[in-house]
């Protein structure tokens, strides 16, 4: 019998089914908690919001005045294009839609890990499916990810779309799709992915920026033709109504603005302070993202821009921090593994596995306990986002150019173009980089 090596395991074809089993087992505790044992009056409330938007289209009722059933009474807060995407949810019973949506979230998170951690799978070879499952398992327990499953949120799909659009090597599924299209589609569902357009502009990637904006505008105009009344209602009023998002000062809002609403000055002073802090974080974050771009590390780009979006957004609920999955893998990098990077990734992973904001609320419910520890815990995810951004900066600074993990179409060389450093293009295919044979199987 031949020697078995890590890059050529026996029965490699069976590792994909085994990986599915491992991921399903890892998801089971989260699914049991939030879909089996969770109170029905709080069950999958965001999926219900999406589904009701689809029902509104089918029944002809106004999308933005309809509410979900008591006790939640939640309105639809997304653009009309998102309501069109929600139509399939309206074609099946709510319970079926919620279970299918949960399965889709787990699949999307798995895809995020696959695309963000691709530099790890190249070394794993035929063992890549099992390695993928082992990495996905703890990601499903991260507080933002499990909260997305709890509510039935859309963030996993937003992160996946932006990651696939920016990542190099470009996924084979997008071989004929111009860069920027998925970011534009994501912008048509939620406005937050527009931060990537700014990233494009900072790096003079005019074509990608134009494609993203053009896609978003085209989709929005198309939705206006199909749903004119809803479009007038959203762009003419619902978008400017902050009360539709819920109490911005609540613990779930872990953006810089949420922090200041809880502990900062009121009124104009608080608004000015938030704008100053948000501007500072944005400038710093885009500089770090540019550094990753110049090093050909598109995963670092996406992680950095996604994290600054959470911190600078007026409202960033805990489940919006799904970007942490990309951050962890950006910090790990690729082969050879570096101890410092592994420690950094472990710190972020451990931080967001804990539910410190809710520990803070429990602490503050004891009036005889000192307030400061409770406030620190209550705002821990804001601090975690700042720490993550700082660690990304550290990685971008400390790793020498020759040792930086590189992506397809970018190699670690520098050329001078208009007085600036630019990555050099490499025409190798994704299959050549990832080691797939002509059948699409790991070679």
Residue pairs with C-beta under 8 A, 6 or more apart in sequence:
4 10
6 124
6 125
6 127
7 124
7 125
7 126
7 127
8 125
8 126
9 15
9 125
9 126
9 127
12 126
12 127
12 441
12 442
13 441
15 126
15 127
15 128
15 129
15 130
16 129
18 129
18 130
18 133
19 129
19 130
19 132
19 133
20 133
22 130
22 133
22 134
22 136
22 137
23 106
23 110
23 133
23 136
23 137
23 140
25 137
26 133
26 136
26 137
26 138
26 140
26 141
27 106
27 140
27 149
29 141
30 140
30 141
30 146
30 149
31 102
31 149
33 150
34 44
34 146
34 149
34 150
35 43
35 44
35 98
35 99
35 102
35 149
38 150
41 71
41 72
42 72
43 98
44 94
44 98
44 101
44 102
44 151
44 152
45 68
45 72
45 74
45 151
45 152
46 74
46 151
46 152
46 153
46 154
47 89
47 94
47 97
47 98
47 101
47 151
47 152
48 68
48 69
48 72
48 74
48 94
48 98
48 152
49 68
49 74
49 75
49 76
49 77
50 76
50 78
50 82
50 86
50 89
50 152
50 154
51 86
51 89
51 90
51 94
51 97
52 66
52 67
52 68
52 76
53 63
53 66
53 76
53 78
53 82
53 83
53 86
54 83
54 86
54 87
54 88
54 89
54 90
54 91
55 61
55 66
55 90
56 62
56 63
56 66
56 76
56 83
57 63
57 83
57 84
57 87
57 90
57 227
58 87
58 90
62 229
62 230
62 233
63 76
63 80
63 83
63 227
63 230
63 233
63 234
64 75
64 76
64 230
64 233
64 234
64 237
64 238
65 75
65 233
66 75
66 76
67 73
67 74
67 75
68 74
75 238
75 244
76 83
77 238
77 244
77 245
78 189
78 190
79 188
79 189
79 191
79 220
79 223
79 234
79 235
80 220
80 223
80 224
80 226
80 227
80 230
80 231
80 234
81 188
81 189
81 219
81 220
81 222
81 223
82 154
82 188
82 189
82 190
83 227
83 230
84 223
84 226
84 227
85 189
89 97
89 101
92 100
98 152
101 152
102 149
102 152
104 156
104 157
105 148
105 149
105 152
105 153
105 156
105 157
106 140
106 149
108 156
108 157
108 159
108 160
109 136
109 139
109 140
109 145
109 156
109 322
109 325
110 132
110 136
111 160
112 156
112 159
112 160
112 163
112 322
112 325
112 326
113 132
113 135
113 136
113 139
113 325
113 329
114 121
114 132
115 160
115 163
115 164
115 167
115 171
116 163
116 167
116 299
116 302
116 303
116 325
116 326
116 329
116 330
117 132
117 135
117 329
117 332
118 167
118 169
118 434
119 299
119 333
119 334
119 335
119 405
120 131
120 135
120 329
120 332
120 334
120 335
121 128
121 131
121 132
121 434
122 334
122 335
122 433
122 434
122 435
123 334
123 335
124 130
124 131
125 435
125 442
125 443
126 442
128 442
135 329
138 349
138 353
139 145
139 325
139 328
140 146
140 149
141 353
142 324
142 325
142 349
142 352
142 353
143 318
143 321
143 352
143 353
143 354
143 355
143 381
144 155
144 318
144 319
144 320
144 321
144 322
144 324
144 352
145 156
145 319
145 322
145 324
145 325
147 153
147 317
147 318
147 319
148 155
148 156
148 319
148 322
150 319
151 319
153 319
154 189
154 190
155 319
155 320
155 322
156 322
158 186
158 189
158 190
158 192
158 193
158 322
159 306
159 322
159 323
159 325
159 326
161 182
161 183
161 185
161 186
161 193
162 182
162 183
162 186
162 193
162 196
162 302
162 306
163 299
163 302
163 326
164 171
164 173
164 174
164 182
165 174
165 179
165 180
165 181
165 182
165 183
165 196
166 179
166 183
166 196
166 298
166 301
166 302
167 298
167 299
167 302
167 407
168 296
168 298
168 407
168 408
168 409
168 410
169 407
169 408
169 409
169 429
169 430
169 433
169 434
170 179
170 408
170 409
170 430
171 430
172 430
172 431
174 182
178 207
178 211
179 207
179 208
179 211
180 200
180 207
180 208
180 209
180 210
180 211
180 212
180 215
181 211
181 212
181 215
183 193
183 196
183 197
183 208
183 212
183 215
184 211
184 212
184 213
184 214
184 215
184 216
184 218
184 219
185 215
185 216
185 219
186 193
187 193
187 194
187 197
187 212
187 215
187 216
188 215
188 216
188 219
188 220
188 223
192 309
192 313
192 320
193 309
194 216
195 305
195 306
195 308
195 309
195 312
196 212
196 305
197 209
197 212
197 213
198 286
199 286
199 289
199 290
199 301
199 305
200 206
200 208
200 209
200 212
201 209
202 286
202 289
202 290
203 290
203 293
220 231
223 231
224 231
238 244
242 248
242 314
245 315
246 252
247 253
248 257
248 258
248 261
248 314
248 315
249 258
249 261
249 262
250 258
251 262
251 357
251 358
251 360
251 361
251 378
252 258
252 317
252 318
252 357
253 261
253 315
253 316
253 317
254 310
254 316
254 317
254 318
254 320
254 321
254 357
254 379
254 381
254 382
254 385
255 310
255 311
255 312
255 313
255 314
255 315
255 316
255 382
256 274
256 277
256 278
256 281
256 311
256 312
256 382
257 274
257 278
257 313
257 314
257 315
258 315
258 316
258 379
258 382
259 379
259 382
260 270
260 273
260 274
260 277
261 270
262 375
262 378
262 379
263 375
263 379
264 270
264 273
264 274
265 273
278 311
278 312
281 308
281 311
281 312
281 386
281 389
282 308
282 312
284 308
284 389
284 393
285 304
285 305
285 307
285 308
285 311
285 312
285 389
286 305
286 308
288 304
288 389
288 392
288 393
288 396
289 300
289 301
289 304
289 305
289 308
291 396
291 397
292 298
292 299
292 300
292 301
292 304
292 330
292 392
292 396
293 301
293 423
294 421
294 422
294 423
295 396
295 401
295 404
295 406
295 410
295 412
295 423
296 404
296 406
296 407
296 409
296 410
296 411
296 412
296 423
297 330
297 333
297 396
297 404
297 405
297 406
297 407
298 407
298 410
299 326
299 329
299 330
299 407
300 330
300 392
300 395
300 396
302 323
302 326
302 330
303 323
303 326
303 327
303 329
303 330
303 331
303 388
303 392
304 330
304 389
304 392
306 323
306 326
306 327
307 323
307 324
307 327
307 385
307 388
307 389
307 392
308 389
309 316
309 323
310 316
310 320
310 321
310 323
310 385
311 382
311 385
311 386
311 389
313 320
318 357
318 381
321 352
321 381
321 384
321 385
324 348
324 352
324 388
327 348
327 388
327 392
328 345
328 348
328 349
329 345
330 392
330 395
331 341
331 344
331 345
331 348
331 391
331 392
331 395
332 341
332 342
332 345
333 341
333 395
333 399
333 404
333 405
334 405
335 405
338 399
340 398
341 395
341 399
344 391
344 394
344 395
347 387
347 391
348 384
348 387
348 388
348 391
351 380
351 384
351 387
352 381
352 384
354 380
356 377
356 378
356 380
356 381
357 377
357 378
357 379
357 380
357 381
359 377
360 373
360 374
360 375
360 376
360 377
360 378
360 379
360 380
361 374
361 378
363 369
363 373
363 374
363 377
363 378
364 371
364 374
364 375
364 378
376 383
401 412
401 414
402 412
404 412
406 412
408 426
408 428
408 429
408 430
408 433
409 425
409 426
409 427
410 423
410 424
410 425
410 426
411 423
411 424
411 426
413 423
413 424
414 421
414 422
414 424
415 421
415 422
415 424
416 422
430 436
431 437
434 442
435 442
435 443
436 442
436 443
437 443
